[in-house]
Amino acid sequence: MIEARHLRVLRAVARSGSFSAAARELGCTQPAVSQQMKALEQSAGTPLLVRAGREMRLTQAGEALVRHAVGILAGLTAAEEEIAAIAGLRAGRVRLVSFPSGSSTLVPTALATMRAAHPGTRVSLVEAEPPRSIEMLRNGDCEIALAFRYPEVRGADPAAGAEWDDLVVRPILADRLVGLVPAGHRLAKAGVARFAELADEPWIAGCPRCRRHLVEVCESAGFTPRIDFATDDYPAVIGLVGAGLGVAALPELTLASVRPKGATAVRLEPAVHREIVALTLPDLAQVPAVEATLDKLVDAAGR
């Protein structure tokens, strides 16, 4: 097998005309050059150099190999430089997938600090809710998935099982659910509501995973919620509550970037949190750009 180090020595011999001159150029000994040339000729299966007086000249096979070696070594050098740039965060790419409320709250701060610290690393963003975002991660469509799951309620949430077992999980935030009631609601001034107190209310539900968890929480409180409206658009949920069409239970993060006009947030009891995490594959966790982006997401949550 022809090795790159042998090609470098052959190129030096061809350029300098002798083993001793090539040795000085490469910073090694003349016997070392001779030994590597013998190994290269054995790999090639034909002589590459012939002695002509005090000089070494290339055979036809040697000329062909040197001609190809120029491109091979140039490409290898370029690859080494690019890899070094990626390893040193002077270059690189990270594809991030996030759910909408994470995109509007955690992601902007994380990406701004990432760009300031490592301007050569490019981070792109697309939106998807779990479990779709987790499928994208496993399919190679992204390097990091910002995702969430709810605690088990009677074991009904499939995400609470083994869904993340083969992934690297970086905890980001415990996001508490808050109640949202119309401003004139009987519980608006109280500032707190138990789920059971909302048993007779019409409900506005969010994404499918949130909706499924809402039903489980309410059933554990002794009632099945009457869901009149369901939408993945959290501003729409807030608008419907503000219009007096029902109540909702939303993750607190969803209210961070939306002004709940006509609606009042109340603390829900018993407290329920969703777990927000950043996920990546084990082989990707050691990639410098991925590791740095994960750190910035954790820092953004801390702020």
Secondary structure as GFF3:
##gff-version 3
##sequence-region A 1 303
A	DSSP	alpha_helix	4	16	.	.	.	ID=ss1
A	DSSP	alpha_helix	19	26	.	.	.	ID=ss2
A	DSSP	alpha_helix	30	44	.	.	.	ID=ss3
A	DSSP	beta_strand	49	52	.	.	.	ID=ss4
A	DSSP	beta_strand	55	58	.	.	.	ID=ss5
A	DSSP	alpha_helix	60	87	.	.	.	ID=ss6
A	DSSP	beta_strand	93	98	.	.	.	ID=ss7
A	DSSP	alpha_helix	100	117	.	.	.	ID=ss8
A	DSSP	beta_strand	122	127	.	.	.	ID=ss9
A	DSSP	alpha_helix	132	138	.	.	.	ID=ss10
A	DSSP	beta_strand	144	149	.	.	.	ID=ss11
A	DSSP	three_ten_helix	158	160	.	.	.	ID=ss12
A	DSSP	beta_strand	168	182	.	.	.	ID=ss13
A	DSSP	beta_strand	192	194	.	.	.	ID=ss14
A	DSSP	three_ten_helix	195	198	.	.	.	ID=ss15
A	DSSP	beta_strand	202	205	.	.	.	ID=ss16
A	DSSP	alpha_helix	208	220	.	.	.	ID=ss17
A	DSSP	beta_strand	226	230	.	.	.	ID=ss18
A	DSSP	alpha_helix	234	242	.	.	.	ID=ss19
A	DSSP	beta_strand	248	251	.	.	.	ID=ss20
A	DSSP	three_ten_helix	252	255	.	.	.	ID=ss21
A	DSSP	beta_strand	263	269	.	.	.	ID=ss22
A	DSSP	beta_strand	273	280	.	.	.	ID=ss23
A	DSSP	alpha_helix	288	302	.	.	.	ID=ss24
###
